[in-house]
Amino acid sequence: MTANNITLDIYTDAAQLDAVKEDWCRLQNHPNVDWEHFFLYLGTQGVVARPWVMAARRGDAVECVVVGRIESERATVDLGYWTPVLGRMTSLKILTEGVLGAMSPEVAVAVVGKMCESLAERLFDRIVICNIRMGHSLLEAAWKAPRRFSPALVADPQLHWRATLPGDVEAFWAGLSRKHRYWLKRLAKKVEEDFPKTLSYELYKEPGQTDAFCEIAEQVAKKTFQRGLGVGFRNDNFFRSRCDIFAKKGFFRGYVLRLAGVPKAFWMGCVYGDTFHSEYTGYDPELRHYEIGSLLLAHMMEELVREGVRFVDFGLGTAFYKQRFGTESWEECDLVLYAPTFRNRFVAASMAGAKWVRSTAMKLPFVDRIKKMWRQRAARQAGQGGDDANG
């Protein structure tokens, strides 16, 4: 029991989590921390990852649940597409959207205090609070942790984009700028001219359809630069199981654009509550100049409007389509705390140096050219040319 009648209970064994399941499921609001998805991930990682979940109670009522994982991982210095490795660390990761429920400032202080106790006892090398919104009570409390725990941002804050959808399709199009509408119509006209009467769209959302969608998405994903970097969608057991779990809940949505019956672009995500959470997308790089990703996105947003979805969450990043279709944004960041050891201080100093290099490099006039070169190199590794999703 802490001050203000706050009790913090920590669970680090999957068998213990039933004690907090009811409150977790009541408070969850994002697919990343969905109860079944959490256990799916643990089941695919074996001994590499195990749960760390904290329930904050005020009296007898659970005020919030903090969801994390303990992982053995490589400590890397993020220099964009180059990530040198410093060694292995045991990390506690508080997941993206991992604070379920409203966390008051006094609970945040108590939670951070408990985390620092774990670091002092060397239970972890570091604690990473992932993609937390600037101004969040947990972030504010972590910033004020004792300096011996080296609180620091992993990178500069990034924008998180979201679009608010209107009540009908006509209002959706009217809400776009005149220039934006013209641009989309021009793209559609160009595709029709060069591929007459062959453009079609498909929606996959039923449990029996997810394997087929994953096979179709793989045909496109394997051509993209993301595959060359080892990120993005991959048709493996984890992704297939993940899609199936959310389809059985009625949340999964997979959209495909075809030309002459051949898949050329895909987009997938989950409708969780009133929000579609965009997850993975890709398009055939040979059709880059047609911007078919943008055509698929516009079609997808039309369909979501018809469903009555209120928001499209594009997540973090600077992709231009997020700015074109998004209607609001806010900043998020990763914050890290380190156990007070010489090795961890070295890692912290290396991360701080890398952050400075990245921040400085992003201000250089030729940074976009360097990014393009890295993407082209990654695309060659994937076997074909590619680029990021154009929308």
Secondary structure, DSSP 8 states (H G I E B T S, - for coil): --GGGEEEEEE-SGGGTHHHHHHHHHH--SGGG-HHHHHHHHHHHGGGEEEEEEEEEETTEEEEEEEEEEEEEEEE--BTTB--EEEEEEEEEEEEEEEES---HHHHHHHHHHHHHHHHTTS-SEEEEEEEETT-HHHHHHHTS-GGG--EESS--EEEEEEE--SSHHHHHHHS-HHHHHHHHHHHHHHHHHSTT-EEEEEE-SGGGHHHHHHHHHHHHTTSHHHHHT-S---SHHHHHHHHHHHHTT-EEEEEEEETTEEEEEEEEEEETTEEEEEEEEE-GGGGGGTHHHHHHHHHHHHHHHHT--EEEEEES--HHHHHH-SEEEEEEEEEEE-S-HHHHHHHHHHHHHHHHHHHHTTSTTHHHHHHHHHHHHHHHHTS-------
